[in-house]
Amino acid sequence: MPEGELAGHARVGEGREADVFAWDQGTVLRLLRRSSDPRRVEREAAAMRAAADGGVDVPSVYGTTMVEGRAGLIMDRVDGPDLIALMGRRPWSVPRVARIVGRAQARMHDVVAPDDLPGLRELVRAKIDAAAELPAELAAFALEKLDALPDGDRLCHGDFHPGNVLLGRNGPAVIDWTDATRGDPAADLARTRLLLRQGAVPEHMPALIRGLHAFGRGAFFRLYLRAYARERPIDDELVDRWVIVRVADRVMEGIDAEQPVLLDQLERFANESA
């Protein structure tokens, strides 16, 4: 059977880490591609339930399972485009999408994260330690900066961007909580800033959407920040400090199109701090 396929179930979506299959009675199975660790999807389920309790729009979660040695999460099916695809088809929707994204992230940062979620600082440290392409001196620089940053106790998505928000018949729904942590909201903002301003758009996105996303990054980012700031204050200086270590931990993810830019950026940060 080809990778990513599942007998008797149609694949209805995909991301960098998981495939999504139609399941039973209006639900889907989000099945990790390379993980047989049930704790990953159990933590994702806990994060989504906490988000829902805090007023964040997320699909309802029905449980976790193992299928063909892969860990999976069963949740409501949301039939609708992600917000990157929506902007590709309807460029005039950019201000509306920016408001949805900014408000949703501010709302999740009002939520105190469950105690059993991993700590964001510990996860960032582990990713920097594991980044084989990160020169030792740049890793040491990033870890030194990390040591001076706060822990925090808020719900952080870990990979929040418009592609992880679906617009269904009942409104928006935030998906893909695999990397959810307990931490400082400024760190989550820094990660989103990195993704919105320079993250590579997945190859499976149509060329038109990829082009629009690149063209509209600056305007979208400003509108998104404005929407977030209406709900929660932003400590710009703290976000800037977190950006340094989020650039370093992004290197571990090994996205070829981004690596030269990330390493150059981190080297520039180190030179400015010298």
C-alpha positions in Angstrom: 0.0 0.0 0.0 1.5 3.4 -0.9 2.7 5.6 2.0 -0.1 7.8 3.3 -2.9 5.5 2.2 -5.3 3.6 4.5 -7.5 0.7 3.4 -11.1 1.6 3.3 -10.7 5.3 4.2 -10.2 8.2 1.7 -7.4 10.6 2.4 -9.0 14.1 2.7 -6.0 16.2 3.8 -2.3 16.2 4.6 0.4 18.3 6.3 4.1 18.0 6.9 3.6 15.5 9.8 0.3 13.8 9.3 -2.3 12.5 6.9 -6.0 13.0 7.4 -8.5 10.3 6.5 -12.3 10.2 6.5 -13.4 8.1 9.4 -16.9 7.4 10.8 -20.1 9.5 11.3 -18.7 12.9 10.3 -15.3 12.4 11.9 -11.7 12.3 10.6 -8.6 10.5 11.7 -5.4 12.6 11.8 -2.7 9.9 11.5 0.9 10.8 12.2 3.3 9.5 9.5 6.4 8.7 11.5 5.3 8.3 15.1 4.0 5.3 17.0 4.1 7.1 20.3 0.5 7.5 21.6 1.6 10.2 24.0 2.0 12.6 21.1 -1.7 12.4 20.1 -2.8 12.2 23.7 -1.1 15.5 24.4 -2.7 16.9 21.2 -6.1 15.9 22.4 -5.5 17.4 25.9 -4.4 20.7 24.2 -7.5 20.8 22.0 -9.9 20.1 24.9 -8.2 22.9 26.9 -8.5 25.2 24.0 -12.2 24.4 23.5 -12.8 25.0 27.3 -11.1 28.4 26.9 -13.3 29.5 24.0 -11.0 28.7 21.1 -12.7 27.3 18.0 -11.4 23.8 17.5 -12.9 20.5 16.2 -14.4 18.3 18.9 -12.1 15.4 19.9 -13.4 11.9 20.4 -10.3 9.9 21.2 -7.0 8.5 20.1 -6.1 5.3 18.4 -3.3 3.3 16.8 -3.7 2.3 13.1 -1.0 0.2 11.3 1.6 1.2 13.9 0.8 4.9 13.6 -0.6 7.1 16.3 -3.9 8.9 15.4 -6.5 11.4 16.7 -10.2 11.1 16.0 -12.0 14.4 15.8 -14.9 16.2 14.0 -14.6 16.7 10.3 -14.5 20.3 9.2 -15.4 20.7 5.6 -13.9 23.9 4.3 -10.7 25.5 3.1 -7.8 26.4 5.2 -7.2 30.1 5.4 -4.2 30.2 3.0 -6.3 28.5 0.4 -9.2 30.9 1.0 -6.9 33.9 0.5 -5.6 32.4 -2.7 -9.2 32.1 -4.1 -10.5 35.4 -2.6 -7.7 37.9 -2.1 -10.2 40.5 -0.7 -10.6 38.2 2.3 -7.1 39.0 3.6 -8.2 41.5 6.3 -10.9 39.1 7.5 -8.5 36.2 7.7 -5.9 38.3 9.6 -8.6 39.2 12.2 -9.6 35.5 12.6 -5.9 34.4 13.0 -5.0 37.2 15.4 -8.1 36.8 17.6 -7.8 33.0 17.7 -4.2 33.1 18.9 -4.9 35.8 21.5 -7.7 33.7 22.9 -5.6 30.6 23.2 -2.9 32.6 25.0 -5.6 33.5 27.6 -5.8 29.7 28.4 -3.7 28.2 31.2 -2.2 25.1 29.6 -2.8 21.6 31.1 0.1 20.5 33.4 0.7 17.4 31.3 1.7 19.4 28.2 5.5 19.6 27.6 7.2 22.9 28.5 8.0 25.1 25.6 11.5 26.1 26.8 12.4 22.4 27.2 11.1 21.6 23.7 13.0 24.5 22.2 16.2 23.4 24.0 15.9 19.8 22.8 15.4 21.0 19.2 18.4 23.2 19.3 20.5 20.4 20.8 19.3 18.1 18.0 19.9 20.5 15.1 22.8 18.8 13.2 23.1 21.7 10.7 23.4 24.3 13.4 27.1 25.3 14.1 28.2 24.7 17.7 28.9 28.4 18.3 25.4 29.4 17.1 23.7 26.7 19.1 25.6 27.9 22.2 24.6 31.5 21.5 20.9 30.6 21.1 20.9 28.5 24.3 22.4 31.3 26.2 19.6 33.6 25.1 17.1 30.9 25.9 18.3 30.6 29.5 17.3 34.3 30.1 13.7 33.8 28.8 10.6 33.1 30.9 8.8 29.7 31.2 5.2 30.8 31.1 2.1 28.7 31.7 -0.1 29.5 28.7 -1.4 27.3 25.9 0.9 27.7 23.0 0.0 26.1 19.6 3.6 25.7 18.4 2.9 25.9 14.6 0.2 28.5 14.3 -0.4 30.1 10.9 -3.4 30.5 8.5 -2.9 27.1 7.0 -3.8 25.6 10.4 -7.2 27.3 10.6 -10.0 25.8 8.6 -13.2 27.7 7.7 -16.1 25.3 7.9 -19.9 25.9 7.9 -19.8 26.6 11.6 -16.9 29.1 11.4 -13.2 28.8 11.9 -11.5 25.8 13.5 -7.8 25.7 14.7 -6.2 22.4 13.8 -2.8 20.6 14.1 -2.0 20.8 17.8 0.7 18.2 17.7 3.4 20.7 18.9 1.2 22.3 21.6 3.1 23.2 24.8 2.9 25.1 28.1 4.9 28.3 27.9 5.3 32.0 27.2 2.9 33.5 24.7 5.7 35.7 23.4 7.5 32.5 22.2 4.4 31.4 20.3 4.1 34.8 18.8 7.7 34.6 17.7 7.2 31.3 16.1 4.2 32.6 14.1 6.1 35.7 13.2 8.8 33.5 11.8 6.4 31.4 9.8 4.4 34.4 8.4 7.4 36.4 7.4 9.8 33.8 6.0 8.5 30.3 6.3 8.5 28.1 3.2 5.0 27.4 1.9 4.4 23.6 1.6 5.1 22.2 -1.8 1.6 20.7 -2.1 0.0 24.1 -2.2 -1.0 25.2 -5.7 1.4 27.7 -7.4 -1.2 30.5 -7.4 -1.6 30.2 -3.6 2.1 30.0 -3.0 2.6 33.2 -5.1 -0.1 35.1 -3.3 1.2 34.0 0.1 4.6 35.4 -0.7 3.3 38.6 -2.2 1.0 39.4 0.7 3.1 38.4 3.7 3.9 41.9 5.0 0.3 43.3 4.8 -1.1 40.2 6.4 1.4 40.2 9.2 0.6 43.8 10.2 -3.1 43.1 10.2 -2.7 39.9 12.2 -0.7 41.7 14.8 -3.2 44.5 15.1 -6.0 42.0 15.6 -4.0 40.2 18.3 -3.1 43.4 20.1 -6.7 44.4 20.4 -7.3 41.3 22.5 -4.0 41.0 24.4 -0.9 43.3 24.9 2.2 42.4 23.0 5.7 42.8 24.6 7.6 43.5 21.4 11.0 43.4 23.1 10.3 40.0 24.6 9.0 38.7 21.2 12.2 39.9 19.6 14.3 38.0 22.1 12.3 34.8 21.5 12.7 35.2 17.7 16.4 34.4 18.1 15.9 31.0 19.7 12.9 30.2 17.5 15.1 30.8 14.4 17.6 28.3 16.0 15.0 25.6 16.8 13.5 26.0 13.3 16.9 24.8 11.9 16.3 21.3 13.4 13.2 20.9 11.2 15.4 20.6 8.1 13.4 22.5 5.6 15.9 22.9 2.7 14.4 26.1 1.3 14.7 27.9 4.7 18.1 26.7 6.0 20.4 29.3 4.4 18.2 32.1 5.5 17.8 30.8 9.1 21.6 30.3 9.5 22.4 33.7 8.1 19.8 35.3 10.3 21.1 33.6 13.4 24.7 34.6 12.6 23.6 38.2 12.2 21.9 38.1 15.6 25.1 36.7 17.1 27.3 39.4 15.5 25.0 42.1 16.7 25.2 40.8 20.3 29.0 40.5 20.3 
